[in-house]
Amino acid sequence: MQKKNKMLLPKTNIEQKLNKLKAKKFDVSSWKDHVSKIFLEEQQHKERILQNLNNSANIDQNTFDFDVLESNKIYHIDQIKKICIDYRLRFLNSKYFKGKLPQSALLAIKDIEKQHQTELKGFKIIAPSKLFKLENADDPLLFAPMGNDYFYLIHKWGNDLHPLRKNVMWFFKSFENLLFLTFIISVLLTFMIPDGLFSKHSDTAQSVMIFFFIFKSVAAVVLFYGFALGKNFNTSIWNSKYFNA
């Protein structure tokens, strides 16, 4: 009896089930046109987003629905400025970004525009200086302005920064910090010079003279490097759009 029932039950055709489900909501004759329209709208949406990312207009506010905002993604300009200075990063208009924006960033923009029923403009990006000139893989963050110096984090991609970056970049925050680095390097080089290199008897006065000589040499190299390459301190470049800042 069981064997006979098994033979009477027809096998399930998944393709037929899919077609039946599709026919409940859509006219089969116009299905292809419907799909084509969706693809066209998505392409136009993507092109509009890319145009806004490359737009040079200085937009300082977007319309957000505060009921669906994530509070952990809202940042004030002072917080962004401090992080950029500490880690020697830049916070610039997305049009200056020369790295490759991943597909995930475009999808994140689409999702937020859909959630908030708005068109986002005035994008800004936090990234190392090199990323605004050539491709790299270090931790860019994409923001959209909310107004009143607040920004909403749209998307983050790439790799995290090196854990010692903040410590290394501390020396480039100001002239005083760079002077301290020059002093430390000079002290280390002074101790590396073997005794008796300049005279048979080494004393404190000679060590001080050697230190000042090395200090002036290191300072000269630092100044030459800084002026030759047009480098500047973290406090000056964090929102500068100039190549040689």
N, C-alpha and C positions, 0 to 999 in steps of 0.2 A: 504493500500500500504506500509506504513511504517512498519507495523507488518510483512508483507511478506519479506521485505528486511532484517529485523533483523534475520529472520529464515534462509535466504540464506547465511549470513555471517558466516563463520566458526569461532569457538573460537580459540584463540591463545594458542598454546602449547609452553611454555617457554623452556622446555627441548629440544624440536625439534629445536627451534631457536638457542639455545646454541650449539647444535651439528652441525648445518648448518654453524654457524660462525666459529667453530673450524675446520671444514673440508675445509674451504677456505684457511687456512694457513698451516695446518698440515695433514700428511697422517694418517688416522685413525688407520691403522694397526700397525704403529710404534709410536703411541701417548704415550703408556705406557712406552716404552723404552726412549722416549724423556724426559718424566717427571722423570723417574728413574735416568737418567743422570744428570738432574738439581739438584735433591736431593743429589746425590753423590758428585757433585762439591761443593755444599753449605756446606756439611759436611766436605769435605777436606779443604775448605776455613776456616771454623770455627776451625778445628784442627790446622791449620797453625797459625792462630791468637793466639790461646791459647799457642802454642809452643813458639811464639815470646814474649808473655807476661811473660812466665816463663823462658825465655832465660837469661843466666848470662853474655852474651857478652856485652861489653861496646860500644854500637853504639851511636855516637854523631851527626849523620846527616841522614835525610831522604830527598828524592826528592819530592818536592811539586810543584804544578802548581800555581804560584803566581797570575794568573788571576782569580782563583776561591777561593783564601784564604779569610777568614774573618778577617779583621784587628783587630777586638776587641778580637780575640782569640790568638793573638801573644804576647808572654811575654818574657822579658829578664831575665836572671838568677838573676840579682841584684834585680829585682822586686819580684821574687819568694822568694829569700833569706830573704828579709825584712819582707814579710808577714809571712813566717815560723817562724822567730825569734819573731815577735810581738805576734803571736798566739800560740807559742810553738807547731809547726807542723814539720813534716819531709817531705823531698823531696827525695825519694829513688826509685831505680829500682823496677819495678812492680813485680819482682820475689820474693821480700821480703814481699809483701802484702799478709796478711793472711785472710783478709775479703773476702766476696763472691762477685765476679764481676757480676753485673746484666746483663741480656740479652741485655738491652738497650746500654750498653757499647760496647758489641761485634757488635751490629748492627751499632753503630756510627763509629766504626773502618772500618767495611765493606763499609759503605757509602763513607767515606773519601778515602779509597783505590780505590773505583770505580771512584770517581770524579777526583782523581789525577793520576789514572793509575799507581799505585805504590804499593809496599809492605812495610808496616810500621814496624819498629823495634826500639829497644831501649826505650821502654815505661818507663815513670816515673810517680809516683803518689804523690800528696800532701795529707797528712792525719795525724791525731793525732798519737802519738807514739803507742798507744794501738792497732791501726788497723794493725800495722805491726807485731802483736803478736797474737791477737785474734779478733773475730768478734765484730763489733760495728756499729753504724748507723750514724756517724758524717761525713758528707760532704767530701768524697774523690773526687779528681780531677785527671783525667788521661791526661798525656801529651805525645807528641812525639817530639824528638829533630829535630830542623831545621838546626842546625849548627851555628857556631859563637856565642854560648851561648844563642841562641833563642829557645823557645819551643812553640809548637802549642797545644792549649787546645782541646782535642778530645772529652771528655765527663765529666759531673759532675753528681753525684747521691747522694742519702742519704739526710739527714737533714742539715739545716744550723747550724752553730756554735752558742753557747749561746752568746747573745749580750754583756755580761760582760766578755767574755773569754779574750779579749785583755787586759782589765784592771787588771784582776787577774794574768795573765801570765807576766805582766810587772815586777813583783817582782822577776821573775826567769830569766830575761834577762842577768843579770850580778851580780857579787859579791856585788857591791855597792847597787844595787836595793834590794837585799836580806837583806843586812845590814840595809837598811832603814826600811824594813818590820819588822825586829827584833826590831828595835828601837821603832816603832809605837806600836807594841804589848806590849813591856815592859812598855811604858808610860801608856797605858790603864790598864794594870795589876796593876801598881803602884797606880793609882787613885782608883782602886777597893778595895784596902786594907783599912779597916776601921781605923779611927784615934784611937790611944790608944791601938792598938793591941800589939805593942812591948814596949811601955812606956806610962806613964800617960800624958806626954807633948810631942806633936809632933812639930817638927820644920823643917826648910828647910834642914838642914844638915842630919837629919834622913831620910827625903824623898829621898834625893840624894843617901844615902847609900842603902836604900831599892830598888831604881831604879837600881843601879849598880848590886845588888844581883840578881834581877829578870832578868836584861839584860843578865848576864852571864849564868843564868839558861836556858833562852829561846835560847840563842846562842848555848849552849851545845846540847839542844834537836834538833835544826835545823841541826847542824853539824853531830850529830849521825844519824839522819834520812837520810841526804844526803849521807854519807859514807856507811851506812848500806845497802841502796837500790841502791847504785851506780848512784845516780842522778847527772845531770850536768846542766849547764846553756844553755838557748835557743841558744845562739850564737855558742855553741859547738855541739849541737845535730841535727841541722836542716837538715844536710845531712849525718848524721852518721848512719851506718848500724849495729852498735853494740847494743846488747840487753840491756846492763846495762848503756848505755850513759845517 
